[in-house]
Amino acid sequence: MQTVNFNEVKEKLYGIDVKENANVGALTRYGTGGNANLLITPKSTSELVFTINALKGVCPYAVIGNGSNLLVSDKGYYGAVITTKLLTKTELKGNLLIAECGAKLSDLVKECALNSLSGLEFATGIPATVGGAISMNAGCYGKTISDNVLYVVTENGTVKKADCGFSYRQSRFLGGETVIKACFLLIPSEYDQILKQIETYKTSRKNPKGRSCGSVFKNDGYYAGKVIDECGLKGYKVGGARVSSEHANFIIADNGATSLDIYELISKIKSKVSEKRQITLFEELVYLGEF
Ligand SMILES: Cc1cc2nc3c(=O)[nH]c(=O)nc-3n(C[C@H](O)[C@H](O)[C@H](O)COP(=O)(O)OP(=O)(O)OC[C@H]3O[C@@H](n4cnc5c(N)ncnc54)[C@H](O)[C@@H]3O)c2cc1C
């Protein structure tokens, strides 16, 4: 492992909000996991780009959005974690919406509705930031965030949609370049119609209660939740982590759960499903740090 002089890194980032030995597990929906050597909170997209360029080749780093699909190791993360929580500006230009990476999808959906622009209604219940959603190509109800992307801006420049490498829960940005901002192409529509559509999606969404990261496994030619259920794993527990009895593709972190509990439960599910159904499950959830 590369040894990092974190004091030197801090000096390079003079003027930017950098905290040492900060808990990053608390920034995730699971709320489990340890500390990073540095937690960096850029106040502007130019600070974000500056930070990335300063860290490249010097210090391992990871970008965190809303933490809704992340499992942070209990041992923490060796390096710097950059949170995009302050980068939430949006700008409307006709039917184009340009949003910074930390903007919440739920806020985009509202802004589009208020301006009678259609396209993102499906994302109303996804607790993601723009950067997290684009890097994971988040989606539901047969739609994905990439459907409306026109281009993405990274620290290296502008990437046209055709070059974003979008596929099922994948893009070139996942573990790659950072999404700094993105431009969405929307369709002018009737305000009432858009609201109706949002309400329909809201009522059909039934997320299990408790702390989760949404679907843990990808649906890869099968419904992971159905397969896990058929293996009799609903309610199965490791420590404070359990398979939801409402939806078997959700793992709920109860009080006292650790990231290791969740990780071990994931491993257990994978081996049971492989043994009973000869299916290899692949995680949608992203790991941060060593497990
Ligand atoms: C209750 C619940 C319901 C959910 N429903 C859905 C659903 O319907 N459909 C769906 O697809 N997902 C769903 N999810 C999962 C999750 O919301 C998505 O995967 C979302 O895209 C993650 O966004 P985030 O901002 O929270 O990213 P994080 O969890 O913070 O990060 C996820 C990944 O994105 C990367 N990332 C974050 N920001 C950037 C950036 N600016 N540039 C590059 N990479 C970045 C991280 O490094 C990490 O690899 C759900 C989760 C929960 C808790």
The ligand as a MOL file (V3000), in Angstrom:
LIG
                    3D

  0  0  0     0  0            999 V3000
M  V30 BEGIN CTAB
M  V30 COUNTS 53 58 0 0 0
M  V30 BEGIN ATOM
M  V30 1 C -34.3600 3.3360 0.3430 0
M  V30 2 C -33.4710 3.2430 -0.8770 0
M  V30 3 C -34.0470 3.0710 -2.1300 0
M  V30 4 C -33.2520 2.9790 -3.2810 0
M  V30 5 N -33.8460 2.8310 -4.4970 0
M  V30 6 C -33.0830 2.7530 -5.6040 0
M  V30 7 C -33.6910 2.6130 -6.8890 0
M  V30 8 O -34.8970 2.5690 -7.0350 0
M  V30 9 N -32.8690 2.5330 -7.9680 0
M  V30 10 C -31.5030 2.5850 -7.8590 0
M  V30 11 O -30.8070 2.5150 -8.8920 0
M  V30 12 N -30.9080 2.7210 -6.6520 0
M  V30 13 C -31.6580 2.8060 -5.5390 0
M  V30 14 N -31.0660 2.9460 -4.3080 0
M  V30 15 C -29.6020 2.9360 -4.2230 0
M  V30 16 C -28.9250 4.3140 -4.3070 0
M  V30 17 O -29.8090 5.3480 -3.9410 0
M  V30 18 C -28.3590 4.5670 -5.6950 0
M  V30 19 O -27.3910 3.6140 -6.0570 0
M  V30 20 C -27.7310 5.9500 -5.8470 0
M  V30 21 O -27.3530 6.0990 -7.1840 0
M  V30 22 C -26.5340 6.2210 -4.9510 0
M  V30 23 O -26.3150 7.6300 -4.9500 0
M  V30 24 P -25.5350 8.3450 -3.7680 0
M  V30 25 O -25.4420 9.7750 -4.0730 0
M  V30 26 O -26.1430 7.9850 -2.4650 0
M  V30 27 O -24.1070 7.6680 -3.9520 0
M  V30 28 P -23.1520 7.0680 -2.8150 0
M  V30 29 O -23.8400 5.9280 -2.1330 0
M  V30 30 O -22.6100 8.1500 -1.9840 0
M  V30 31 O -22.0090 6.4710 -3.7380 0
M  V30 32 C -22.2790 5.3850 -4.6100 0
M  V30 33 C -21.1530 5.3050 -5.6270 0
M  V30 34 O -21.1820 6.4820 -6.4180 0
M  V30 35 C -19.9050 7.1040 -6.3860 0
M  V30 36 N -20.0810 8.5500 -6.4930 0
M  V30 37 C -20.7840 9.3740 -5.6830 0
M  V30 38 N -20.7000 10.6420 -6.1130 0
M  V30 39 C -19.9120 10.6150 -7.2050 0
M  V30 40 C -19.4310 11.6130 -8.1040 0
M  V30 41 N -19.7340 12.9070 -7.9470 0
M  V30 42 N -18.6470 11.2120 -9.1270 0
M  V30 43 C -18.3060 9.9230 -9.3090 0
M  V30 44 N -18.7250 8.9350 -8.4890 0
M  V30 45 C -19.5180 9.2830 -7.4540 0
M  V30 46 C -19.2880 6.6770 -5.0610 0
M  V30 47 O -17.8850 6.8180 -5.0860 0
M  V30 48 C -19.7620 5.2550 -4.9960 0
M  V30 49 O -18.9350 4.4260 -5.7880 0
M  V30 50 C -31.8440 3.0570 -3.1580 0
M  V30 51 C -31.2600 3.2330 -1.8920 0
M  V30 52 C -32.0610 3.3260 -0.7680 0
M  V30 53 C -31.4230 3.5440 0.5800 0
M  V30 END ATOM
M  V30 BEGIN BOND
M  V30 1 1 1 2
M  V30 2 1 2 3
M  V30 3 2 2 52
M  V30 4 2 3 4
M  V30 5 1 4 5
M  V30 6 1 4 50
M  V30 7 2 5 6
M  V30 8 1 6 7
M  V30 9 1 6 13
M  V30 10 2 7 8
M  V30 11 1 7 9
M  V30 12 1 9 10
M  V30 13 2 10 11
M  V30 14 1 10 12
M  V30 15 2 12 13
M  V30 16 1 13 14
M  V30 17 1 14 15
M  V30 18 1 14 50
M  V30 19 1 15 16
M  V30 20 1 16 17
M  V30 21 1 16 18
M  V30 22 1 18 19
M  V30 23 1 18 20
M  V30 24 1 20 21
M  V30 25 1 20 22
M  V30 26 1 22 23
M  V30 27 1 23 24
M  V30 28 2 24 25
M  V30 29 1 24 26
M  V30 30 1 24 27
M  V30 31 1 27 28
M  V30 32 2 28 29
M  V30 33 1 28 30
M  V30 34 1 28 31
M  V30 35 1 31 32
M  V30 36 1 32 33
M  V30 37 1 33 34
M  V30 38 1 33 48
M  V30 39 1 34 35
M  V30 40 1 35 36
M  V30 41 1 35 46
M  V30 42 1 36 37
M  V30 43 1 36 45
M  V30 44 2 37 38
M  V30 45 1 38 39
M  V30 46 1 39 40
M  V30 47 2 39 45
M  V30 48 1 40 41
M  V30 49 2 40 42
M  V30 50 1 42 43
M  V30 51 2 43 44
M  V30 52 1 44 45
M  V30 53 1 46 47
M  V30 54 1 46 48
M  V30 55 1 48 49
M  V30 56 2 50 51
M  V30 57 1 51 52
M  V30 58 1 52 53
M  V30 END BOND
M  V30 END CTAB
M  END
